[in-house]
Amino acid sequence: MKQSLGNVLLLAILILGSQYSVGFAVLLDNNCGVSTSSYRITGGRDAGLMSAPWMAYLHTNPRFICGGSLVNPRFVLTAAHCFAGNATTIYVRLGENDSSQRMDCENNICAPSPADYWIMQKFLHPKFQTSRYYDIALVKLNQHVIYSDSVRPICVNLNPMWQSYVDGISYLTVHGWGATRFADVSAKLQTTQIPQVDRLTCRSYYGYNVDRTHICAGESKHYVGKGDSGGPLGSMVNTRYNTMRYFQFGIVSHLRQPFMGVSVFTNILPYSNWIYQTILTNYSY
């Protein structure tokens, strides 16, 4: 009954939003996409303390595995390939900024200590086989997350009618602890702004059917690297009532060799119903 009622509610909201408007975002969590830190977009530099409180650090204690994003108090969104062939226990750390420090501080301001959660259940998309398609997963945390200045969900829009808006974004932002010029894994959370690349051009680079379930972005100077997998690709959006929130539109998925600067991201809008149904069916306090 709960699932059926949820389906009716989601359908009603989508119908009401059939005339495209940024205001008709259907959010997983109304507390999403805001941070107490000034939001900085930079060219591959350190992310500001508490500027991306939705970032999840997946690790095997101590080895870093993948990034992810907190989407509500019990679930983290990431890439399915992060779990391929990984039989060891993976933990999710929230509130992390610099993994080399026990407490993260900046300009005499310190964030609360990060907290680790173990994965109670993981849900890989049932059609996932390789990172080319269906590279999306949700993990359920062992306990309910209490929101704070350093831990807060990212905005996930369940309205697929936003696709034309997403396609029109020139530059998107990515965060991650992946490889830099100096190390295979960055201890400090990095962020950069990357240009979106049209799917036809992207298809010529990759040689397979890059379609609307993908987003392509990157260039020679600004791009994602090894280890950024699972992290969110997104943008600030001016929503209804003139409030700015950070929305996730993609998940870091894969790149090609030799690397051309353009990476492929899983476009989460076509999977909005799968995300919604998975969380609705498996959510518990």
N, C-alpha and C positions, 0 to 999 in steps of 0.2 A: 504493500500500500504506500509506504514511504517513497519507494522508488517511482511508482506510478505518478504520485502527486508531484514529485520533483520533475518528472518529464513534462507534465502539463504546465508547470510553472515556467520552466525554461522555454518551452515552445511559445507560451504567451508573451514572454519578454522579447523573444526574437521577432515575433510578429509585430509587436508594438514598435520595434526598432527597424522595421523593414525599409523605412526611408532613412538612408544613411546619415548618421550624425555621430560625431565623437561622443556626444552626450549619452548615447545608447549603449555604453559599455556594460556588459553583463559580467560582474566581477565575482571571483571566487570568495574574496574577502574584502569587505569595505574598508578595512584598516591598512590597505596595501599602498605600496609605492611612494611612501614619504620617509624622509630621514631628517634628523635634527642637525646634521652636518650640512654645510654648503656643498651643493652638488658640483663636482669638478669633472669636466671632460678634458682629457689631456692626451698627448700623443705618446702613449706607451709609458706613462709615468705612474708613480705610486698613487693608489686611490686614497682619498681623504679618509681619516678615521671616522667610522660609523656612517660613511657616505653611501654604502651599499649594504644595509643591514639584512638584506634577504639572501646574501651569498652563503652557500653551504660548501664546506670543505670535506670531501669524502676521502677517507684514509683508512689504512689498515694498522695504524699505530706502530711505527711512525710514518710509514710510506704514504705519500700523497697519491691518490688515484684519479680523481676527477673533481670538477666543480659541480654545482647544482644551485637551485634556487628554492627557498622556502615559499610555498604558495598558500598555505593556511596552517593552523596550529598543529597538524599531524602529518602533513605530506611535503615532500621535497621532490621537485621536478628535475630530471637529469637525462642523460643519453643512455639508451639501452646498451650500447656497446661497452659502456663502462663496466658491465658485469660479465661480459663474455670471457669465459675461461678463468674467471676469478672465483676460486673456491674458498678463499679465506674470508674471515669476518670483516665486513666493511662498516666503519662508523661514520656518522655524520656530525661534524662540528659546526656549530652556529655561533655567530659573534666573533669570528676570527678575522684578523686583518694581517698581522705579521706572525707567522708560525714559529719564528725564531725567538719570540718574546713570550714570557708568561703572562704579561699584561701589556696591552697596547696603549701607548700614550702619544699625544701630539700636542705641541704648544701648551704644555702643562695641564692638558686635559687627558684623563685616562678613561678608557672604556671598561665596562665590567668584564671579568674574565670569561673567555669562551667556554661553552659547555658541549660535551660529547653526548650523542644519543646513539643507541644501537638500532639497527634496522629490524623492525618487527616483521614486516612483509615487503617484498619488492614485486612490482608489477611491470614487466616488460610488455610492450605492445605485442599482442599475440601473433602478428604477422612479421615481426622483426626476424631477420636472418643476417643481414650485413648492414653496415652503417649507411649504405646508399638509400635505403628506404625504411620507414617506420622506426627510425632511431630515436625512440622516446620511451621514457620509463618514469614511474612514480615509486617512491619508497615511503612506507609508513613508519613513523618514528615510534619508539617504545613508550613515549609519554607526551602529554599535551605541552606545547611550547607556550611559555608566558612571554608576551611581547614586551620589549623595552626599547631604549634608544639604539641599542646595538643589534637587536634581533626583531625583525619585522618582515612581513611577507611582501613579495613583489606582486604587482598587478597582473593577473592573467584574465584576459578578456574572452568570454565564452561566446561572443557574437561573431560568427564567421563572416558577416557582412562587412567587417572592417578590412577585408583583404585589399580593396582598392586603396584605402588609406595607407596601409603598410607598404604596398608596392610604390607609393609615391614619396616615401621617405628617402631623402638623398644620403644622409649619414646616420648610421646606427652606432650604438655604444656597446662594447663588450668588456666584461671583467673576468679576471682569472689569475690563477697562480701558476700558469704554464711557463714554458721555456722562454728565456730571454736571450740576449746576445751573450750573457755571462754565465748562465746556469740552465740545467735541464728543467729545474723547478724553481720558481721564485718564492722566497719566504714571504715577501710582501705582496699583498693584493695589488694587481696592476689593472689599469683601465686605459682604453684608447677608443677613439672614434674612427670608424671605418666606412668607406663609401659602399653603398649598395650597387651591385652589378646585375644587369638584366639577365634573365634566365637563358636567353638565346646565346649570348656571349659565354655564359657559364657552361652551357651544354657543349660548346665547341672546345672548351678547356678540358672537360671531364669525359666526354665521349659516351655519355649515357643520357637517358631522358630525365634531365633536371626539370621538374615540373612545379606546380603550385604547392606541393608539400615541402618544397625547399625554399630557402632564401640564400642568395649568394652575396658575399660582401668581402671587401679587403682590397689592398693594393700593396705595392712593393715596400712602402715605408710603414704601413700600419696594417697589421694582420694578427690573426690568432696563431698560436704555436702549439707544439706538442704539450699536452698536459692541460690545455684549456678546455678539453672535451667536457660536455655536460653543463657548462656555464651558460648564463643567459645572454642573449642578444636583445637589446631593447632601446627604448627612447623615452624621453620625457614627453608627456601629452597634456595638453590643456583640456581638461574635462569640463563637465557641466559646472556651473557656478564659479567658473574661472579659477579652478584649482589645478595646480600642476602635480602630476603623479608620474611615477616611472613604471612603464609597461614592458613586459617581456613579450617579444614576438618570435624569437627563435632560440634554438639550443645548439651550441657548438657541436658539430658532428664530425666532419672529416675534411681533409685537404688532399691534394694530389702530389705525386712525385714525378718529375722535379717540381718543386713548389713554385707557383706563379703569383703568389700573393693573394689569390682569391680562394676563400674557403666556402664550404657548403654547410648550411645550418638547417636543422629541422624546423620547418615553419609550424608553429603550434596551433595556428587558427584552424587548419583542417582536422586537427585532433581534439578540438574543443569538446565535442560530445564524449569522446573516449575519456578525456581527463575528468569531465564532470561525472560520468557514470562510474568510473573507477573510485573516485573519492566518495560519491554518494553511497555506493554499495558497501564500502569498507570503512567508512568513518566511524570512530567511536571515541568517547572521552576517557 
